Amino acid sequence: MTNMLNESAQRVQNTLRELGYANQVVELPDSTRTAQEAADAIGCEVDPFP
């Protein structure tokens, strides 16, 4: 699987790697501007008591 990130997301990915983190940056096809939109995009619920 090829992970084609936009320029700013790739910079974040590169920085994570340089700092020794194994996290993988993922760009979602739908808007994730709000907590609810992000939860909907990945299939989870928003915690009402953060």
N, CA and C atoms as a LAMMPS dump frame, in Angstrom:
ITEM: TIMESTEP
0
ITEM: NUMBER OF ATOMS
150
ITEM: BOX BOUNDS ff ff ff
-5.0000000000000000e+02 5.0000000000000000e+02
-5.0000000000000000e+02 5.0000000000000000e+02
-5.0000000000000000e+02 5.0000000000000000e+02
ITEM: ATOMS id mol type element x y z
1 1 1 N 0.846 -1.186 0
2 1 2 C 0 0 0
3 1 3 C 0.884 1.239 0
4 2 1 N 0.663 2.123 -0.931
5 2 2 C 1.409 3.365 -1.023
6 2 3 C 0.639 4.448 -0.292
7 3 1 N 1.334 5.147 0.596
8 3 2 C 0.706 6.206 1.368
9 3 3 C 1.095 7.541 0.76
10 4 1 N 0.223 8.111 -0.051
11 4 2 C 0.487 9.387 -0.694
12 4 3 C -0.082 10.5 0.177
13 5 1 N 0.785 11.212 0.876
14 5 2 C 0.37 12.287 1.766
15 5 3 C 0.592 13.632 1.098
16 6 1 N -0.234 14.614 1.48
17 6 2 C 0.04 15.963 0.979
18 6 3 C 1.3 16.478 1.67
19 7 1 N 1.819 17.574 1.204
20 7 2 C 3.114 18.077 1.659
21 7 3 C 3.187 18.292 3.171
22 8 1 N 2.185 18.935 3.754
23 8 2 C 2.241 19.209 5.188
24 8 3 C 2.103 17.934 6.013
25 9 1 N 1.254 17.01 5.579
26 9 2 C 1.124 15.73 6.287
27 9 3 C 2.42 14.935 6.191
28 10 1 N 3.093 15.006 5.058
29 10 2 C 4.371 14.305 4.898
30 10 3 C 5.434 14.886 5.817
31 11 1 N 5.421 16.204 6.015
32 11 2 C 6.369 16.819 6.949
33 11 3 C 6.146 16.297 8.362
34 12 1 N 4.875 16.19 8.758
35 12 2 C 4.564 15.645 10.085
36 12 3 C 5.058 14.205 10.178
37 13 1 N 4.788 13.398 9.148
38 13 2 C 5.24 12.011 9.137
39 13 3 C 6.749 11.928 9.255
40 14 1 N 7.461 12.754 8.504
41 14 2 C 8.923 12.756 8.551
42 14 3 C 9.426 13.121 9.935
43 15 1 N 8.808 14.116 10.559
44 15 2 C 9.221 14.536 11.906
45 15 3 C 8.981 13.424 12.913
46 16 1 N 7.841 12.76 12.829
47 16 2 C 7.578 11.632 13.729
48 16 3 C 8.663 10.575 13.597
49 17 1 N 9.004 10.223 12.37
50 17 2 C 10.046 9.209 12.137
51 17 3 C 11.397 9.667 12.702
52 18 1 N 11.747 10.935 12.453
53 18 2 C 13.017 11.468 12.948
54 18 3 C 13.094 11.423 14.472
55 19 1 N 11.958 11.573 15.124
56 19 2 C 11.905 11.547 16.583
57 19 3 C 11.774 10.127 17.129
58 20 1 N 11.714 9.154 16.246
59 20 2 C 11.688 7.764 16.667
60 20 3 C 10.314 7.181 16.915
61 21 1 N 9.274 7.869 16.479
62 21 2 C 7.912 7.36 16.646
63 21 3 C 7.523 6.5 15.456
64 22 1 N 6.762 5.447 15.706
65 22 2 C 6.316 4.55 14.645
66 22 3 C 4.91 4.893 14.152
67 23 1 N 4.332 5.984 14.65
68 23 2 C 2.978 6.369 14.248
69 23 3 C 2.899 6.578 12.743
70 24 1 N 1.722 6.278 12.179
71 24 2 C 1.489 6.439 10.752
72 24 3 C 0.446 7.531 10.531
73 25 1 N 0.813 8.582 9.818
74 25 2 C -0.119 9.655 9.485
75 25 3 C -1.076 9.132 8.417
76 26 1 N -2.365 9.394 8.614
77 26 2 C -3.386 8.962 7.668
78 26 3 C -4.25 10.167 7.31
79 27 1 N -4.437 10.383 6.027
80 27 2 C -5.343 11.431 5.575
81 27 3 C -6.687 10.782 5.247
82 28 1 N -7.732 11.35 5.79
83 28 2 C -9.07 10.804 5.58
84 28 3 C -9.761 11.523 4.423
85 29 1 N -10.602 10.813 3.683
86 29 2 C -11.252 11.422 2.52
87 29 3 C -12.36 12.402 2.878
88 30 1 N -12.905 12.29 4.083
89 30 2 C -13.998 13.172 4.497
90 30 3 C -13.485 14.24 5.458
91 31 1 N -14.271 15.286 5.635
92 31 2 C -13.914 16.354 6.557
93 31 3 C -13.817 15.828 7.988
94 32 1 N -12.837 16.317 8.719
95 32 2 C -12.685 15.96 10.134
96 32 3 C -12.427 17.226 10.948
97 33 1 N -13.136 18.279 10.61
98 33 2 C -12.943 19.562 11.282
99 33 3 C -13.512 19.585 12.679
100 34 1 N -14.472 18.732 12.955
101 34 2 C -15.041 18.675 14.299
102 34 3 C -14.787 17.294 14.881
103 35 1 N -14.91 17.182 16.184
104 35 2 C -14.749 15.88 16.837
105 35 3 C -15.767 14.884 16.298
106 36 1 N -16.995 15.332 16.071
107 36 2 C -18.021 14.427 15.57
108 36 3 C -17.706 13.955 14.162
109 37 1 N -17.236 14.852 13.297
110 37 2 C -16.862 14.446 11.943
111 37 3 C -15.706 13.455 11.969
112 38 1 N -14.733 13.678 12.831
113 38 2 C -13.603 12.751 12.939
114 38 3 C -14.065 11.388 13.43
115 39 1 N -14.916 11.376 14.444
116 39 2 C -15.436 10.111 14.958
117 39 3 C -16.225 9.372 13.888
118 40 1 N -17.049 10.085 13.147
119 40 2 C -17.819 9.472 12.071
120 40 3 C -16.898 8.877 11.002
121 41 1 N -15.814 9.576 10.684
122 41 2 C -14.91 9.141 9.625
123 41 3 C -14.185 7.845 9.974
124 42 1 N -13.898 7.638 11.266
125 42 2 C -13.181 6.419 11.65
126 42 3 C -14.061 5.386 12.324
127 43 1 N -15.34 5.722 12.5
128 43 2 C -16.287 4.756 13.023
129 43 3 C -16.269 4.573 14.528
130 44 1 N -16.164 5.672 15.255
131 44 2 C -16.229 5.587 16.709
132 44 3 C -17.146 6.686 17.231
133 45 1 N -17.264 6.774 18.557
134 45 2 C -18.111 7.789 19.177
135 45 3 C -17.255 8.842 19.864
136 46 1 N -17.802 10.025 20.017
137 46 2 C -17.146 11.098 20.761
138 46 3 C -17.412 10.873 22.236
139 47 1 N -16.379 10.931 23.055
140 47 2 C -16.518 10.78 24.494
141 47 3 C -17.181 12.037 25.061
142 48 1 N -18.353 11.909 25.676
143 48 2 C -19.035 13.102 26.197
144 48 3 C -18.37 13.669 27.457
145 49 1 N -17.428 12.934 28.043
146 49 2 C -16.772 13.372 29.274
147 49 3 C -15.256 13.35 29.104
148 50 1 N -14.718 14.254 28.287
149 50 2 C -13.261 14.24 28.049
150 50 3 C -12.463 14.643 29.26
